[in-house]
Amino acid sequence: MGGDKNLWNRLRRAKEFPAGFHAMEPLGDCVLCVTILDSSSRMYLCEPWDGLWVWANQVNDRHLPYIGTGMQAHFAGLNICISGRCEVCPLDSAYVYMEPGMLCIDEHTPKDGYWYPSRSYTGLEIVFDLDRLSQNPIPELSAYCDYDGWVRRALDNHSGLYLGAVGAECGRLTEQLYSHLEAADWSLEQYRLHLLLLLYTMVNGGEAPVRDRAYVTKGQKAIADDVERRITEDLSCHESIPHLAQQHGISPSALKKYFEAVYGQPISFYLRGKRMDFARQRLAQTKDSVGSIAAGCGYASQGKFGAVFRECTGMSPLEYRRRSYRKTEAGHEPGEGGTSNEFE
């Protein structure tokens, strides 16, 4: 039986997961918290049955290396994005990006690790050992849904990589399972039952294929990444889109298209978000004046900065600072909160 001390013992012996993991800490009866060397990201792992793993991925990095298992097996991974964006590389070397509410079924080993353009990502991952499950099917799952056939058909019909969009009920079940893996407060039976319900819902019309996605080439991705670096390395500066496009030898409209395909937002929206993130951090952690913070965010007018900040947060900069101080005094980190429901 999976999901108990057997999983912890195997991982501790490092036969299935090599020494790229920084730490593995048992949580509750059947969940491991996995942290990666030189990373602030965390993964919460459960093995409900032999040959099937569930991960709640909490990513706070732009890139994570792929750390192989050392196992000779045929794996398929089913990923559901809750928040943020995750890069997927199809077979033709063009890139596509998962966004909230999307799922991906993939059987390919990533060549260059995992990339998260927004540097923040939460998602649920279900990993199937297809060879082991062919030899030893899971009776509880097979009795209620053709999960194995569904996964194999999705892979066979889409050259080993399938992209879909989950419905509201699948989204709700995904977030619920994610939160309880993070909290490690369920029994093995509860994780099994919930996973069964999620897979049953998904197999029986709870998702639909995504047909119209914006693909970008390696060169287009490199342009978008360079532009992102240029506009965010000094938030007080203003880079014009025509100037950036000219430097890359493309039109402004092409530049905007590449950027939005990779980062999921128009350049102006993305930059405003980065500036407001910086402002929130400075307001909560420093005693800098609102005027100096506004200038550091690229606003010559403190009034304009205040209006944008209120639009994004629902409060003035000074109100945000006072609330952050009260949270700190109460023993909470400024801005502390749970995962937002991206499926609503």
C-alpha positions as CSV (number, residue, x, y, z in Angstrom):
1,M,0.0,0.0,0.0
2,G,1.3,3.5,-0.9
3,G,0.8,6.7,1.0
4,D,2.3,5.6,4.3
5,K,5.8,5.2,5.9
6,N,6.9,3.3,2.8
7,L,7.0,6.5,0.8
8,W,9.0,8.3,3.4
9,N,11.4,5.4,3.7
10,R,12.0,5.1,0.0
11,L,12.6,8.8,-0.4
12,R,14.9,8.9,2.6
13,R,17.0,6.1,1.0
14,A,17.2,8.3,-2.1
15,K,16.6,5.5,-4.5
16,E,13.7,7.2,-6.2
17,F,14.6,10.8,-5.7
18,P,18.3,11.8,-5.8
19,A,20.1,14.5,-3.8
20,G,18.7,17.5,-5.7
21,F,16.2,17.9,-2.9
22,H,17.2,20.1,-0.1
23,A,14.9,18.7,2.6
24,M,12.1,16.3,3.1
25,E,9.9,16.7,6.1
26,P,7.0,14.3,7.0
27,L,3.8,16.2,7.7
28,G,0.9,14.4,9.3
29,D,0.5,10.7,8.5
30,C,0.9,10.6,4.7
31,V,2.3,13.9,3.3
32,L,5.9,15.0,2.8
33,C,7.0,18.6,2.4
34,V,9.7,18.7,-0.2
35,T,12.0,21.8,-0.6
36,I,14.6,22.1,-3.3
37,L,18.2,23.3,-2.9
38,D,18.6,27.1,-3.4
39,S,14.9,27.6,-3.8
40,S,12.0,29.0,-1.8
41,S,9.5,26.8,-3.5
42,R,7.7,23.9,-1.7
43,M,6.0,20.8,-2.8
44,Y,3.6,18.7,-0.7
45,L,3.6,15.1,-1.8
46,C,1.2,12.2,-1.1
47,E,1.1,8.7,-2.6
48,P,-2.5,7.5,-2.3
49,W,-1.8,4.3,-4.1
50,D,1.3,2.5,-5.4
51,G,2.2,4.0,-8.7
52,L,0.3,7.2,-8.3
53,W,1.5,10.4,-6.6
54,V,-0.1,13.8,-6.0
55,W,1.8,17.0,-5.6
56,A,0.7,20.4,-4.4
57,N,3.3,22.7,-6.0
58,Q,3.9,26.1,-4.4
59,V,6.5,27.8,-6.6
60,N,8.2,31.1,-5.9
61,D,10.9,30.9,-8.5
62,R,11.3,31.7,-12.2
63,H,13.1,28.3,-12.9
64,L,13.3,25.0,-11.1
65,P,15.6,22.2,-12.3
66,Y,14.2,18.8,-13.3
67,I,15.3,16.3,-10.7
68,G,14.9,12.8,-12.1
69,T,13.6,9.9,-10.0
70,G,16.3,7.4,-11.1
71,M,13.5,5.0,-11.9
72,Q,13.1,3.2,-15.2
73,A,9.4,3.7,-15.8
74,H,6.9,5.3,-18.1
75,F,5.4,8.3,-16.3
76,A,2.6,10.6,-17.3
77,G,2.0,13.9,-15.4
78,L,-1.4,15.7,-15.1
79,N,-1.0,19.3,-14.1
80,I,-3.7,21.7,-13.2
81,C,-2.8,25.4,-12.8
82,I,-4.4,27.2,-9.9
83,S,-2.6,30.5,-10.1
84,G,0.4,32.0,-12.1
85,R,1.8,30.6,-15.3
86,C,3.9,27.6,-16.3
87,E,5.8,27.0,-19.5
88,V,5.0,23.9,-21.6
89,C,7.3,22.9,-24.5
90,P,5.4,20.9,-27.1
91,L,7.2,18.5,-29.5
92,D,7.7,21.1,-32.2
93,S,9.9,23.2,-29.9
94,A,7.3,26.0,-29.8
95,Y,6.2,27.1,-26.3
96,V,2.8,27.5,-24.8
97,Y,1.9,28.6,-21.3
98,M,-0.6,27.2,-18.8
99,E,-2.7,29.7,-17.0
100,P,-5.3,29.4,-14.2
101,G,-7.9,26.8,-15.0
102,M,-5.8,24.9,-17.6
103,L,-4.7,21.3,-17.4
104,C,-1.8,19.6,-19.1
105,I,-1.2,15.9,-19.5
106,D,2.4,15.2,-20.6
107,E,4.7,12.1,-20.8
108,H,7.9,13.9,-21.8
109,T,10.8,14.6,-19.5
110,P,11.6,18.4,-19.4
111,K,14.9,19.1,-21.1
112,D,15.6,22.4,-19.3
113,G,13.6,22.2,-16.1
114,Y,10.5,24.1,-15.4
115,W,9.9,27.8,-16.1
116,Y,7.4,30.1,-14.4
117,P,7.3,33.5,-16.1
118,S,5.4,35.2,-13.2
119,R,7.8,33.8,-10.6
120,S,4.8,32.7,-8.7
121,Y,2.7,29.5,-9.4
122,T,0.4,27.2,-7.6
123,G,-0.8,24.0,-9.1
124,L,-1.8,20.4,-8.5
125,E,0.1,17.6,-10.2
126,I,-0.9,13.9,-10.4
127,V,1.8,11.6,-11.6
128,F,1.0,8.1,-13.0
129,D,3.5,5.3,-13.3
130,L,1.8,3.8,-16.4
131,D,3.8,0.6,-16.5
132,R,3.1,-0.2,-12.8
133,L,-0.6,0.7,-13.2
134,S,-0.9,-1.5,-16.2
135,Q,0.3,-4.5,-14.3
136,N,-1.5,-3.6,-11.0
137,P,-4.6,-1.4,-11.7
138,I,-6.1,0.5,-8.8
139,P,-9.5,-1.3,-8.2
140,E,-11.1,1.7,-6.4
141,L,-10.4,4.0,-9.3
142,S,-11.0,1.5,-12.1
143,A,-14.5,0.7,-10.7
144,Y,-15.6,4.3,-11.0
145,C,-13.8,5.9,-13.9
146,D,-11.6,4.9,-16.8
147,Y,-8.8,7.1,-15.5
148,D,-6.1,5.0,-17.2
149,G,-7.7,4.8,-20.5
150,W,-8.6,8.5,-20.4
151,V,-5.0,9.5,-19.7
152,R,-3.6,7.1,-22.4
153,R,-6.1,8.3,-25.0
154,A,-5.3,12.0,-24.3
155,L,-1.6,11.2,-24.8
156,D,-2.0,9.1,-27.9
157,N,-4.4,11.5,-29.7
158,H,-2.3,14.6,-29.0
159,S,1.3,13.3,-29.6
160,G,2.1,12.9,-26.0
161,L,0.9,16.3,-24.8
162,Y,-2.7,17.3,-24.1
163,L,-3.9,20.7,-23.1
164,G,-7.4,21.3,-21.6
165,A,-9.5,23.6,-19.5
166,V,-11.2,22.4,-16.3
167,G,-14.7,23.3,-15.4
168,A,-15.9,25.0,-12.2
169,E,-16.4,21.8,-10.2
170,C,-13.0,20.4,-11.2
171,G,-11.5,23.7,-10.2
172,R,-13.2,23.6,-6.8
173,L,-12.1,20.1,-6.1
174,T,-8.5,20.9,-7.3
175,E,-8.2,23.8,-4.9
176,Q,-9.7,21.8,-2.0
177,L,-7.2,19.0,-2.5
178,Y,-4.3,21.5,-2.8
179,S,-5.2,23.2,0.4
180,H,-5.5,19.9,2.3
181,L,-2.2,18.7,1.0
182,E,-0.6,21.9,2.1
183,A,-2.2,21.6,5.5
184,A,-1.5,17.8,5.7
185,D,-4.7,17.5,7.8
186,W,-6.4,14.6,6.0
187,S,-6.1,10.8,6.4
188,L,-4.9,8.6,3.6
189,E,-8.5,7.5,3.0
190,Q,-9.7,11.1,2.7
191,Y,-7.0,11.9,0.1
192,R,-8.0,8.8,-1.8
193,L,-11.7,9.6,-1.8
194,H,-11.1,13.2,-2.9
195,L,-8.7,12.2,-5.7
196,L,-11.2,9.6,-6.9
197,L,-13.9,12.3,-7.0
198,L,-11.6,14.7,-8.9
199,L,-10.6,12.1,-11.5
200,Y,-14.2,10.9,-11.8
201,T,-15.4,14.5,-12.4
202,M,-12.6,15.2,-14.9
203,V,-13.1,12.0,-16.9
204,N,-16.9,12.5,-17.1
205,G,-17.0,15.9,-18.8
206,G,-15.3,18.0,-16.2
207,E,-12.7,19.3,-18.8
208,A,-12.5,20.2,-22.4
209,P,-9.6,20.4,-24.9
210,V,-8.0,23.8,-25.5
211,R,-7.7,24.3,-29.3
212,D,-6.8,28.0,-29.7
213,R,-3.5,28.7,-27.9
214,A,-0.9,31.3,-28.6
215,Y,2.4,29.5,-29.4
216,V,5.7,31.3,-29.4
217,T,9.1,30.2,-30.9
218,K,12.3,30.1,-28.9
219,G,13.4,33.4,-30.5
220,Q,10.1,35.1,-29.7
221,K,10.3,33.8,-26.1
222,A,13.8,35.2,-25.9
223,I,12.6,38.6,-27.0
224,A,9.7,38.6,-24.5
225,D,12.1,37.6,-21.7
226,D,14.6,40.4,-22.6
227,V,11.8,43.0,-22.6
228,E,10.6,41.8,-19.2
229,R,14.1,42.1,-17.8
230,R,14.6,45.6,-19.3
231,I,11.3,47.0,-18.0
232,T,11.6,45.6,-14.5
233,E,15.3,45.9,-13.6
234,D,14.7,49.6,-12.7
235,L,11.0,50.4,-12.1
236,S,11.7,54.1,-11.9
237,C,12.7,54.1,-15.6
238,H,10.4,54.3,-18.6
239,E,11.2,52.2,-21.7
240,S,9.1,52.9,-24.7
241,I,7.6,50.0,-26.7
242,P,8.7,51.5,-30.1
243,H,12.3,51.8,-28.8
244,L,12.3,48.2,-27.5
245,A,10.8,46.9,-30.7
246,Q,13.4,48.7,-32.8
247,Q,16.2,47.2,-30.8
248,H,14.9,43.7,-31.6
249,G,14.1,44.5,-35.2
250,I,10.4,43.9,-35.0
251,S,7.2,46.0,-35.0
252,P,5.7,47.2,-31.8
253,S,2.6,45.1,-32.4
254,A,4.7,42.0,-32.7
255,L,6.6,42.8,-29.5
256,K,3.3,43.2,-27.7
257,K,2.0,39.9,-29.1
258,Y,5.1,38.0,-28.0
259,F,5.1,39.5,-24.5
260,E,1.4,38.8,-23.9
261,A,1.8,35.2,-25.1
262,V,4.6,34.5,-22.6
263,Y,3.5,36.6,-19.6
264,G,-0.3,36.5,-20.0
265,Q,-0.8,40.3,-19.8
266,P,-0.2,43.4,-21.9
267,I,3.1,45.1,-21.1
268,S,1.5,48.0,-19.4
269,F,-0.6,45.8,-17.1
270,Y,2.3,43.6,-16.2
271,L,4.6,46.6,-15.4
272,R,1.9,48.2,-13.3
273,G,1.6,45.0,-11.3
274,K,5.4,44.8,-10.7
275,R,5.4,48.5,-9.6
276,M,2.5,47.9,-7.2
277,D,4.2,44.8,-5.8
278,F,7.3,46.9,-5.2
279,A,5.3,49.6,-3.6
280,R,3.5,47.2,-1.2
281,Q,6.8,45.8,-0.2
282,R,8.3,49.2,0.5
283,L,5.3,50.4,2.4
284,A,5.2,47.4,4.6
285,Q,8.9,46.9,5.3
286,T,10.4,50.5,5.3
287,K,9.7,54.0,6.6
288,D,10.3,55.5,3.2
289,S,8.0,58.4,2.3
290,V,5.1,57.8,0.0
291,G,6.7,60.3,-2.4
292,S,10.0,58.5,-2.6
293,I,8.2,55.2,-3.1
294,A,6.2,56.7,-5.9
295,A,9.3,58.0,-7.6
296,G,10.9,54.5,-7.2
297,C,7.9,53.1,-9.0
298,G,8.3,55.5,-11.9
299,Y,5.5,58.0,-10.9
300,A,6.5,61.7,-11.0
301,S,3.1,62.5,-9.4
302,Q,2.4,61.2,-5.9
303,G,-1.3,61.8,-6.6
304,K,-1.2,59.6,-9.7
305,F,0.6,56.9,-7.8
306,G,-1.9,57.0,-4.9
307,A,-4.8,56.7,-7.4
308,V,-3.3,53.7,-9.1
309,F,-2.4,52.1,-5.8
310,R,-6.0,52.6,-4.5
311,E,-7.3,51.1,-7.7
312,C,-5.2,48.0,-7.3
313,T,-5.5,47.5,-3.5
314,G,-8.7,49.2,-2.5
315,M,-6.9,51.5,-0.1
316,S,-4.5,54.4,0.0
317,P,-0.7,53.9,0.5
318,L,-0.9,55.2,4.0
319,E,-3.9,53.0,4.9
320,Y,-2.0,50.0,3.5
321,R,1.1,50.9,5.6
322,R,-0.9,51.2,8.8
323,R,-2.7,47.9,8.2
324,S,0.7,46.2,7.4
325,Y,2.1,47.5,10.7
326,R,-0.9,46.2,12.6
327,K,-0.5,42.8,11.0
328,T,3.2,42.7,11.9
329,E,2.5,43.7,15.5
330,A,-0.1,40.9,15.7
331,G,2.5,38.3,14.5
332,H,1.5,38.0,10.9
333,E,3.5,38.8,7.8
334,P,2.2,41.8,5.8
335,G,0.0,40.7,3.0
336,E,-0.4,37.2,4.6
337,G,-3.3,35.2,3.2
338,G,-4.4,32.0,1.6
339,T,-4.5,31.0,-2.1
340,S,-7.0,33.1,-4.0
341,N,-9.7,31.2,-5.9
342,E,-8.6,31.7,-9.5
343,F,-11.4,29.5,-10.9
344,E,-14.2,31.8,-9.7
